[in-house]
Amino acid sequence: MTHVSERASQSVPGQPGPGRQPWAGGNGGRRRRTVTYADAGVSIHAGEQAVELLKNRVRPTLRPEVIGGIGGFSGLFRLDAAKYRKPVLASSTDGVGTKLTIAQAMNIHDTVGIDLVAMVVDDLVACGAEPLFLLDYIACGEVVPDRISEIGAGIADGCRYAGCALLGGETAEHPGVMRPDEYDISGTGVGVVEEDAILGRDKVEVGDVVIAMRSSGLHSNGYSLVRHVLLGAGRMRLDSVIDDFGHQRTLGEELLTPTKIYARDCLDLLSECEIHAFAHVTGGGVPGNLVRVLPDGADAVVDRSTWRPQPIFDLVRTKGRVDDMEMESTFNMGVGMLVVASAEDADRTLAFLTGRGIEAWQVGEVIEGAGSVQMVGSHTRG
């Protein structure tokens, strides 16, 4: 992390460290007991410990363009403009949402950072941008260094998977506003894409095919509904073993499955195949996100019968009595990223993704229409 607020700034070599003040004052007499920041619930020392623990996890994410180390007031990134003809910067910001309450209840904090990075970088790559760096923000009721380190480790892991630098961040301690065990995280990422290579509705054509990339599960959307129907009023326990999940997997473990990060695979796919658009499937589901890349004169037809959603979706649907339309508009239903490719490159696209170990299949096509998504067929269930 670059610096921390509401608790401490990281100490800088040559300047006073923990417990030392960079000023002197007083009248030389006996000091009266005065109120300190610690009395208000903010521990500067704990904040500095957290930063120290994070340093070794952040360093492996630093790309060659990063200037300086950890601890400055801002992160510096040298953009090599000579590499591009007409570079366009892309930006995205997001959080993890109420999935964090599952992590806090289970006292498992090293996966939600991966979710955070996924939400940001896979939005960036949707326009064809290479994620360059990410900045994070952690707000908590109490800085517990080991817990902050675990959260940061997950963020660093996500950045390594995505190939972007964790350039800096902020950790804020909010006693009296958040519970001691409560925290929230958010991230902002910046990427770059050539202007004439920006993906989206301008490139999508009638006759294109739509290819689905399998999700790792719920990802990071719809958790308020999940918690309501599965955990509300003592319905189920997080430590309940669910047979359908396999390998003695508990409900809590399933709910904390990290979001799949597609960024590197999508970028490499662009260099091999004619791709017109990506649609990152988050809140709104398949129809709500695919429609964002359709031109006015085209529809996308998506055939549900081409795949079977993971068991967690059926559990939510049946236990919560959630109808199919609500499920489809809230969850990814087993599809984390959609690719709109030229028909000529459909087989090549599928072969490339399969070779990368990604389960992918043709889920539909683009036809003449008015810019809507037609969902047809029914999911296989069993």
Backbone torsions as a table, in degrees:
resi	resn	phi	psi	omega
1	MET	NA	146.0	-178.9
2	THR	-73.9	-47.5	-179.0
3	HIS	-157.5	171.0	-178.1
4	VAL	-131.5	143.1	-178.0
5	SER	-125.1	168.2	-176.0
6	GLU	60.7	9.8	175.1
7	ARG	-153.9	-47.2	-176.6
8	ALA	-169.2	154.5	164.1
9	SER	-101.1	142.8	179.9
10	GLN	-61.5	136.2	179.9
11	SER	-68.2	148.1	-176.4
12	VAL	-113.7	137.2	179.6
13	PRO	-53.0	136.1	179.7
14	GLY	89.4	-5.0	178.8
15	GLN	-119.0	164.1	-177.4
16	PRO	-56.5	138.8	-179.9
17	GLY	-101.0	-162.2	-178.2
18	PRO	-55.5	132.2	176.3
19	GLY	83.8	-3.8	179.0
20	ARG	-114.6	136.4	-178.8
21	GLN	-102.4	139.5	-178.8
22	PRO	-82.5	24.0	177.6
23	TRP	-147.1	165.0	175.6
24	ALA	-130.9	146.7	-178.8
25	GLY	-165.3	-172.5	179.7
26	GLY	99.1	170.0	-176.5
27	ASN	-106.6	13.6	177.2
28	GLY	83.1	-6.6	179.6
29	GLY	-87.3	-178.3	179.0
30	ARG	-68.4	131.2	-178.2
31	ARG	-82.1	138.5	173.5
32	ARG	-81.8	151.8	176.1
33	ARG	-64.8	121.7	-178.8
34	THR	-118.7	162.9	179.2
35	VAL	-73.1	136.9	179.5
36	THR	-114.5	168.9	176.1
37	TYR	-60.4	-37.1	178.4
38	ALA	-61.9	-34.5	177.4
39	ASP	-61.2	-28.3	179.5
40	ALA	-86.1	-2.4	176.2
41	GLY	99.9	10.0	-179.2
42	VAL	-111.4	121.7	-179.1
43	SER	-105.6	107.9	177.5
44	ILE	-63.9	-41.1	-177.9
45	HIS	-63.2	-41.4	178.7
46	ALA	-62.5	-37.9	178.1
47	GLY	-63.0	-42.0	179.7
48	GLU	-67.8	-35.9	175.6
49	GLN	-62.1	-43.0	-179.6
50	ALA	-60.7	-43.5	179.9
51	VAL	-63.0	-42.9	179.8
52	GLU	-61.3	-41.5	179.7
53	LEU	-65.2	-29.5	-176.9
54	LEU	-79.4	-23.7	-170.1
55	LYS	-55.6	-46.6	-177.0
56	ASN	-67.7	-23.3	178.5
57	ARG	-82.6	-28.6	-177.4
58	VAL	-79.0	-37.7	-173.2
59	ARG	-53.9	-42.3	-179.3
60	PRO	-64.2	-14.0	180.0
61	THR	-88.0	-10.6	-172.3
62	LEU	-74.3	118.3	177.4
63	ARG	-78.6	165.2	-179.7
64	PRO	-59.0	-23.7	-177.7
65	GLU	-77.2	-11.7	-178.6
66	VAL	-73.4	132.3	179.9
67	ILE	-107.0	132.6	176.9
68	GLY	80.8	-174.3	-177.6
69	GLY	-116.0	-151.5	-176.3
70	ILE	-97.4	132.8	175.8
71	GLY	127.9	-5.4	178.6
72	GLY	-79.8	178.1	179.4
73	PHE	-79.2	-18.4	177.5
74	SER	-148.9	157.1	175.6
75	GLY	-90.4	139.1	-176.8
76	LEU	-114.5	133.3	-177.0
77	PHE	-136.0	117.9	-178.0
78	ARG	-85.3	106.6	178.8
79	LEU	-83.3	118.7	179.8
80	ASP	-82.1	90.4	-176.0
81	ALA	-64.8	-21.3	-178.9
82	ALA	-68.1	-17.9	179.2
83	LYS	-74.3	-16.2	-172.0
84	TYR	-122.6	153.7	175.5
85	ARG	-86.1	-55.0	176.8
86	LYS	-136.8	78.9	-175.9
87	PRO	-70.3	138.9	174.6
88	VAL	-121.0	129.5	177.1
89	LEU	-84.7	136.8	176.5
90	ALA	-116.3	146.7	-179.9
91	SER	-137.3	152.8	178.7
92	SER	-152.3	145.3	177.0
93	THR	-136.8	144.3	-177.2
94	ASP	-164.8	177.4	176.2
95	GLY	-136.3	-165.3	-179.3
96	VAL	-110.2	-21.2	177.4
97	GLY	77.2	-154.3	-171.2
98	THR	-78.6	3.3	168.1
99	LYS	-59.6	-26.8	179.3
100	LEU	-60.4	-31.6	-179.4
101	THR	-66.6	-28.1	176.0
102	ILE	-69.4	-43.9	178.4
103	ALA	-60.8	-41.8	-179.1
104	GLN	-68.6	-38.9	179.2
105	ALA	-66.6	-33.7	-178.4
106	MET	-92.5	-6.5	-177.4
107	ASN	57.5	40.7	175.4
108	ILE	-122.3	116.0	-169.5
109	HIS	-123.9	2.9	-173.3
110	ASP	-96.5	9.6	178.2
111	THR	-113.5	-27.0	-174.5
112	VAL	-66.3	-23.5	175.6
113	GLY	-65.7	-34.2	175.7
114	ILE	-64.0	-42.3	176.5
115	ASP	-57.2	-43.5	-178.2
116	LEU	-60.5	-49.3	-178.8
117	VAL	-62.3	-42.2	-179.6
118	ALA	-58.4	-43.9	-178.4
119	MET	-61.3	-33.2	-177.0
120	VAL	-84.8	-54.2	-171.5
121	VAL	-71.0	-31.1	179.9
122	ASP	-77.2	-18.2	167.1
123	ASP	-73.3	-39.1	179.4
124	LEU	-63.3	-46.2	-175.7
125	VAL	-69.3	-18.3	179.9
126	ALA	-60.4	-26.4	176.9
127	CYS	-97.6	5.1	179.9
128	GLY	94.4	5.7	-175.5
129	ALA	-82.7	141.3	171.6
130	GLU	-83.2	121.1	177.2
131	PRO	-64.5	127.2	-179.2
132	LEU	-97.8	-51.0	-178.8
133	PHE	-153.6	162.4	-179.6
134	LEU	-134.3	144.8	173.3
135	LEU	-117.7	137.3	-178.8
136	ASP	-117.1	163.8	177.4
137	TYR	-140.1	125.4	178.0
138	ILE	-120.2	120.9	174.7
139	ALA	-111.6	133.7	-176.6
140	CYS	-145.7	160.6	176.8
141	GLY	-75.7	-32.2	177.9
142	GLU	-148.3	132.9	176.6
143	VAL	-78.2	108.9	171.4
144	VAL	-106.8	108.5	-170.2
145	PRO	-51.2	-44.6	-178.6
146	ASP	-64.1	-38.0	179.4
147	ARG	-68.2	-43.7	177.7
148	ILE	-62.2	-38.4	178.6
149	SER	-63.9	-40.0	178.5
150	GLU	-64.7	-44.2	177.7
151	ILE	-59.7	-48.2	-179.5
152	GLY	-63.0	-34.3	178.5
153	ALA	-62.7	-39.5	177.3
154	GLY	-65.2	-40.2	177.4
155	ILE	-63.3	-42.9	178.6
156	ALA	-63.3	-41.6	177.3
157	ASP	-59.5	-45.1	179.1
158	GLY	-60.6	-40.9	178.9
159	CYS	-64.7	-38.8	177.7
160	ARG	-64.8	-41.8	178.2
161	TYR	-61.8	-35.8	-176.5
162	ALA	-86.7	-13.3	-179.0
163	GLY	78.5	19.2	179.6
164	CYS	-111.8	159.8	-179.6
165	ALA	-86.2	139.9	167.9
166	LEU	-87.3	95.2	-166.8
167	LEU	-81.4	-24.6	-179.2
168	GLY	173.1	-176.1	-179.5
169	GLY	178.7	-171.7	-176.0
170	GLU	-146.3	136.7	172.5
171	THR	-122.4	126.3	-176.2
172	ALA	-121.8	132.7	178.1
173	GLU	-100.7	123.9	-173.8
174	HIS	-123.1	67.8	179.5
175	PRO	-64.3	141.2	-179.0
176	GLY	83.9	-15.7	177.2
177	VAL	-104.7	-39.7	177.1
178	MET	-121.9	151.1	175.6
179	ARG	-64.9	156.5	-179.3
180	PRO	-56.4	-32.8	-178.2
181	ASP	-95.3	6.8	-174.6
182	GLU	-99.9	143.9	174.8
183	TYR	-153.3	161.9	174.4
184	ASP	-137.4	149.5	-179.3
185	ILE	-133.8	150.3	175.1
186	SER	-147.7	163.5	-179.3
187	GLY	-148.3	151.4	175.5
188	THR	-128.7	129.1	-179.1
189	GLY	-118.7	154.1	177.5
190	VAL	-128.5	134.5	177.7
191	GLY	-132.7	178.5	-179.2
192	VAL	-139.3	143.8	179.4
193	VAL	-147.6	144.9	173.6
194	GLU	-65.6	139.5	-175.5
195	GLU	-56.5	-41.6	-177.7
196	ASP	-81.9	1.0	179.3
197	ALA	-109.3	6.5	179.8
198	ILE	-64.2	128.1	-179.8
199	LEU	-87.1	159.0	176.5
200	GLY	150.3	-165.5	-171.7
201	ARG	-61.5	-26.6	-179.9
202	ASP	-65.6	-21.9	-177.9
203	LYS	-99.9	-16.7	-176.7
204	VAL	-73.2	136.3	-176.3
205	GLU	-130.0	153.9	171.5
206	VAL	-60.2	133.1	-176.9
207	GLY	104.1	-16.2	175.7
208	ASP	-63.1	156.6	176.3
209	VAL	-106.1	153.8	177.6
210	VAL	-111.7	123.7	-178.0
211	ILE	-115.8	133.7	-178.7
212	ALA	-98.6	144.2	172.6
213	MET	-115.7	126.5	-174.0
214	ARG	-60.3	138.4	174.4
215	SER	-84.7	166.9	176.2
216	SER	-89.3	0.2	-179.1
217	GLY	145.3	-137.5	-177.7
218	LEU	-68.2	-20.4	-171.4
219	HIS	60.2	-121.4	-175.5
220	SER	-132.6	29.0	-177.4
221	ASN	-125.7	145.2	175.1
222	GLY	84.5	12.6	-174.8
223	TYR	-70.6	-24.3	174.9
224	SER	-65.1	-40.5	176.4
225	LEU	-69.1	-42.5	178.8
226	VAL	-58.8	-47.4	-179.0
227	ARG	-64.0	-37.1	-178.7
228	HIS	-65.5	-45.4	-173.1
229	VAL	-88.1	-24.8	-178.3
230	LEU	-100.9	-35.3	-172.7
231	LEU	-110.5	-16.8	-178.9
232	GLY	-65.6	145.8	177.5
233	ALA	54.7	32.2	175.9
234	GLY	66.3	26.4	-176.1
235	ARG	-61.9	-51.8	-179.3
236	MET	-135.7	161.0	178.1
237	ARG	-108.7	147.1	179.5
238	LEU	-63.7	-27.0	-179.6
239	ASP	-91.6	9.4	177.3
240	SER	-70.9	129.6	176.5
241	VAL	-81.9	126.6	-178.2
242	ILE	-107.1	115.8	-175.5
243	ASP	-57.5	-39.6	-177.0
244	ASP	-63.7	-21.7	-179.6
245	PHE	-79.1	-22.3	177.8
246	GLY	78.4	161.6	175.1
247	HIS	53.3	39.6	177.8
248	GLN	52.8	40.3	-176.2
249	ARG	-85.5	134.0	-179.6
250	THR	-87.8	165.4	176.4
251	LEU	-60.0	-44.4	-179.7
252	GLY	-60.6	-41.8	179.0
253	GLU	-63.4	-40.4	177.9
254	GLU	-63.9	-44.0	-177.5
255	LEU	-67.3	-24.2	179.5
256	LEU	-94.8	6.3	176.5
257	THR	-53.5	124.1	-177.4
258	PRO	-64.5	149.8	176.5
259	THR	-66.4	135.8	176.4
260	LYS	-66.8	133.7	175.9
261	ILE	-102.1	119.4	-174.9
262	TYR	-102.9	-4.4	-166.5
263	ALA	-53.4	-53.6	-176.5
264	ARG	-64.1	-40.7	179.7
265	ASP	-63.9	-40.2	179.6
266	CYS	-66.7	-42.3	179.8
267	LEU	-63.6	-42.9	178.6
268	ASP	-67.7	-34.2	177.2
269	LEU	-61.9	-37.0	-179.8
270	LEU	-61.0	-31.2	-178.5
271	SER	-80.9	-10.2	-176.0
272	GLU	-111.3	-27.7	-172.0
273	CYS	-134.2	162.3	177.3
274	GLU	-85.1	99.6	-178.2
275	ILE	-109.1	133.8	-177.5
276	HIS	-102.9	-26.4	-178.7
277	ALA	-165.0	153.5	166.3
278	PHE	-120.3	146.6	173.2
279	ALA	-127.3	112.1	178.3
280	HIS	-77.4	118.8	-173.6
281	VAL	-88.7	102.8	178.6
282	THR	-123.4	-139.1	177.9
283	GLY	-58.1	133.1	-174.5
284	GLY	107.0	-15.5	176.1
285	GLY	67.9	-166.1	-178.3
286	VAL	-60.1	-51.7	-177.1
287	PRO	-66.3	-37.6	-176.0
288	GLY	-71.8	-19.6	179.3
289	ASN	-103.9	-34.8	177.2
290	LEU	-65.0	-34.0	-179.5
291	VAL	-62.2	-22.7	-177.3
292	ARG	-70.4	-15.6	-179.4
293	VAL	-113.1	11.9	-179.1
294	LEU	-95.0	133.5	173.7
295	PRO	-72.0	166.2	-175.9
296	ASP	-59.8	-30.5	-174.3
297	GLY	-96.3	19.1	-176.9
298	ALA	-140.8	148.2	171.7
299	ASP	-114.4	159.8	170.5
300	ALA	-114.6	131.7	175.5
301	VAL	-104.2	121.6	-178.7
302	VAL	-116.6	124.6	-176.5
303	ASP	-98.7	108.7	-179.7
304	ARG	-61.9	-27.4	-174.8
305	SER	-69.5	-6.4	-178.6
306	THR	-81.9	-6.6	178.1
307	TRP	-152.5	162.5	177.0
308	ARG	-116.6	120.6	177.6
309	PRO	-63.7	156.0	179.0
310	GLN	-64.0	158.7	-176.4
311	PRO	-57.6	-27.5	-178.2
312	ILE	-60.8	-33.7	-179.0
313	PHE	-69.6	-39.2	178.1
314	ASP	-67.8	-35.2	177.6
315	LEU	-62.5	-46.0	178.9
316	VAL	-62.4	-43.4	-177.0
317	ARG	-64.0	-46.0	-174.6
318	THR	-78.8	-46.4	-179.4
319	LYS	-64.8	-37.2	-176.7
320	GLY	-93.7	-4.9	-175.9
321	ARG	53.1	48.6	179.2
322	VAL	-94.1	127.9	-176.4
323	ASP	-75.0	163.5	-172.7
324	ASP	-61.4	-38.3	-178.7
325	MET	-65.7	-40.0	178.3
326	GLU	-67.2	-41.4	177.1
327	MET	-58.4	-46.7	-174.7
328	GLU	-69.6	-27.9	-179.7
329	SER	-89.7	-6.2	-178.3
330	THR	-109.8	-39.6	-171.0
331	PHE	-114.7	163.1	179.0
332	ASN	-78.0	-14.2	176.2
333	MET	55.2	32.0	175.5
334	GLY	98.6	1.2	179.5
335	VAL	-121.3	118.1	-177.5
336	GLY	-96.7	-28.4	180.0
337	MET	-146.5	139.6	175.8
338	LEU	-112.9	140.6	178.7
339	VAL	-116.1	128.3	172.3
340	VAL	-105.1	112.4	-174.0
341	ALA	-122.9	159.8	174.7
342	SER	-64.9	147.7	-178.6
343	ALA	-60.0	-35.0	-179.0
344	GLU	-64.4	-27.2	-177.5
345	ASP	-104.2	12.6	-177.2
346	ALA	-60.8	-51.0	-178.4
347	ASP	-64.6	-39.0	-179.4
348	ARG	-66.0	-38.9	178.5
349	THR	-63.6	-45.5	179.3
350	LEU	-63.4	-41.3	179.8
351	ALA	-65.2	-40.0	179.8
352	PHE	-63.3	-48.4	-178.3
353	LEU	-64.9	-40.9	178.2
354	THR	-62.1	-39.5	177.9
355	GLY	-64.7	-23.7	177.4
356	ARG	-89.1	4.2	178.7
357	GLY	82.3	18.2	179.8
358	ILE	-102.2	127.3	175.3
359	GLU	-72.7	118.2	-176.6
360	ALA	-140.9	151.3	-179.8
361	TRP	-157.4	157.7	176.1
362	GLN	-77.0	124.0	-174.1
363	VAL	-109.5	-13.5	-178.1
364	GLY	177.5	-164.3	-178.1
365	GLU	-151.4	166.1	178.3
366	VAL	-101.9	127.0	-179.0
367	ILE	-125.4	172.0	175.5
368	GLU	-63.8	142.7	-178.5
369	GLY	179.2	-149.2	-174.3
370	ALA	-127.9	22.7	176.5
371	GLY	87.6	35.2	-179.8
372	SER	-125.9	168.3	178.4
373	VAL	-109.3	125.5	177.8
374	GLN	-102.9	113.9	177.4
375	MET	-93.9	120.7	-176.7
376	VAL	-125.0	163.8	178.8
377	GLY	72.9	-175.7	-178.3
378	SER	-133.4	145.7	176.9
379	HIS	-66.2	145.5	171.7
380	THR	-73.8	132.4	178.8
381	ARG	-130.4	156.7	179.3
382	GLY	179.8	NA	NA
